[in-house]
């Protein structure tokens, strides 16, 4: 029982880590695109 709970907890942590990584990559790409657009406008 305890092992199953620990396994599910580690799974949730892994999913949260992947979700945060995707959010960080998306925000970085959006910032990069905005920076390129601002550079082109100037």
N, C-alpha and C positions, 0 to 999 in steps of 0.2 A: 504493500500500500504506500509506504513512504517512498520507496524507489520510484513508483509510478508518478507520485506527486513531484518528485525531484526532476524526473524526466520531462514532465509537462512544463515545469518551471523553466528548465533549460531551453525547451522548445520555444516558449514564449519569449525568452530573452533573445534567442537567435532571430526570431521573426522581428522583434522590435529593433534589433541591431541592423538587420537588412533594410527595414523600413526607414530607419534614420539615415542609413547610407544612401538610399535612393533619394530621400528628400534633400540631402546635402548635395548630391550630384545634380539634381534638378535645379536647385537654387544657384549653384555655381554656373551651370550652363546658361540659365536665364540672365545672370549678371554678365556673363561673357558676351552674350548676344546683344544685350543692351549697350554694353561698352563699345562693341563693334559698330552698332548703329549710331551711337553718339559720335564716334570717331569719323564715320562716313559723312554725317551731317555737317561736321566742321570742315 
